[in-house]
Amino acid sequence: MTLEIPLTPEMEHRLRERAAAAGKDVTAFVLDALADKLSAPVCFDKVFAPIHEAFREGDVTGAELDQLLESALAALR
């Protein structure tokens, strides 16, 4: 698939700078950034769903909340 994405001159300048700083051409840099983005969790709502559910049910202790938050943060890393 080939995409055409309109960029402002400032965005293009920053993109070229970041690619050069990473030692990559622009295409490789953008492909790597896209791959990173696509491998990340779908959204915060999905990651934090167990925490929201525990609050709705009202049966979460402080220690359990800490555990749920740590698990959610680990999934984001």
N, C-alpha and C positions, 0 to 999 in steps of 0.2 A: 504494500500500500504506500502510496506517496501522498503527502499532505502539503498543502500550501497554507502557511500561517502568516497573516499580516502582522508585522512588528513595527512599533514606533522606532524612529531612529535611535532613541535612547536605549530601548530594549535590545536592538540589534548591536549597539556598541557594547552594552554590558554582557550580552551573550558571547560576542567575540572575545572580549577580555577574559571572561571566566573560562572559556574553552582553551584559550592560549595558556592561561595560568595552570590549567590541568594537563597541558601538553597534548591536547587533542584537537582535531579539526572540529568545526561546528557541528557537523552531522553526527560524529561519534559522541560528542558531548551531549547533544540533545537525545540521542538514542539511549545513552546511559541514564540520563535524568528521567526519561520516560519509563525505562525498565525499573528504576528505583521506585518511582511513583506507583506503578502498577503492582509491584510486589508488596506494597504497604497494606495494612488493614483497610478494609473497604471504607469505614467511617467511624467516627467516635461513637455514634449511637450503637453500632454493633459491638464495639470493644467494651463499652461501658454498660451494655444491656444487663449483665448479671448484677451490677451495682444498683441500677434502677429498679430491677425486680425485687431485690432484697429490701429496698426502702419501701416499695409499694406494699410488700407483705409485712413490713414492720418488725421483722425478726432478725435484725443484724446488730451485733454488738460492735463496740469500738474496735476490738481486735479483729473481728471478721471483716469490718470495713477496711481496715488497714491492709489485710490480706487481699481483698478484692481489688483495691486500688493498686497494690503492687503487681498483681497479676495483669491488670489492664495496662499498666505502664510498661511492663515487660513485653507485652504483645505489640506495643507501639515502637519498640526499639529495634 
